[in-house]
Amino acid sequence: MATIQDELHLTSADATEVNLPIAGLGSRSYAFLIDWHIRVIVALAWLIGSAAMLGLMGSQGFWDELFDSAGTFAFYVIILPTSIIYFLYHPILEVAMKGRTPGKRAAGIRVVTTEGQTPDASALLVRNIFRLIDSLPVMYVVGIVSVMLSPRQVRIGDMAAGTLLAFEKKSSSAAFERFAAHTADSLDLPAMEVAQDLLKRWNSLDPEKRARIGIKLITSQGEALPADTTGHALDREVHKRLQSLAHAPRS
């Protein structure tokens, strides 16, 4: 049996060690139960509300009428939206909320890549497509067994997507919220945290090392430094650009 990891060990660009707590079966289950109740309630609310608006609720043989409505107006107004709410709840919200859902937020966890970054839409879609396998044969038995036996406590969907569930630290969550309010010129969350950490350590780092890390961060965001800037002038320019990027004004 593989050794279970409680933390994801990461090293930032300036060699800072970061430990990201990995969410286990208990936290996953808690988040899933909250999300399951939300999507069931919302899906049923749409089903009943839209059926009532179409005058089907008072009719005898309601369910027969409803499920015989394929290809009709009732199908597109009632069945299709209800199915979308129930079956696409996770992928839509995880993409929209950057790896979170209401249940995950309540549990204090979110989906991250194995490098500790926010997954892109394709990775989030892959992990949700594999729910079809993880949910087999019933009640997510395959997924539960996978979480219990895998080192990083992940289900098959996470293995396929290169993701895992990690606890959000208060500082990271606050940084993410600040990032969400920033302009398009801001850094993405992982680079933003490295830039802020680099600025805090600025005076204690070797000038060449801090300039090299700073230039890499700045250029990764599509910015360019003047080609003729060197020495102390380059050091000051890099520091200025990092401050501008890491502390962009709130909208």
Stockholm file with secondary structure:
# STOCKHOLM 1.0

chainA/1-251         MATIQDELHLTSADATEVNLPIAGLGSRSYAFLIDWHIRVIVALAWLIGSAAMLGLMGSQGFWDELFDSAGTFAFYVIILPTSIIYFLYHPILEVAMKGRTPGKRAAGIRVVTTEGQTPDASALLVRNIFRLIDSLPVMYVVGIVSVMLSPRQVRIGDMAAGTLLAFEKKSSSAAFERFAAHTADSLDLPAMEVAQDLLKRWNSLDPEKRARIGIKLITSQGEALPADTTGHALDREVHKRLQSLAHAPRS
#=GR chainA/1-251 SS CCCCCSEEEEECTTCCEEEEEBCCHHHHHHHHHHHHHHHHHHHHHHHHHHHHHTTCTTSTTHHHHHHTCTTSHHIIIIIHHHHHHHHSHHHHHHHHTTSCCHHHHHHTEEEEETTSSCCCHHHHHHHHHTHHHHTTTTTTHHHHHHHHHSTTCCCHHHHHHTEEEEECCHHHHHHHHHHHTSCTTSCCHHHHHHHHHHHHTGGGSCHHHHHHHHHHHHHHTTCCCCTTCCHHHHHHHHHHHHHHHHTCCCC
#=GC SS_cons         CCCCCSEEEEECTTCCEEEEEBCCHHHHHHHHHHHHHHHHHHHHHHHHHHHHHTTCTTSTTHHHHHHTCTTSHHIIIIIHHHHHHHHSHHHHHHHHTTSCCHHHHHHTEEEEETTSSCCCHHHHHHHHHTHHHHTTTTTTHHHHHHHHHSTTCCCHHHHHHTEEEEECCHHHHHHHHHHHTSCTTSCCHHHHHHHHHHHHTGGGSCHHHHHHHHHHHHHHTTCCCCTTCCHHHHHHHHHHHHHHHHTCCCC
//
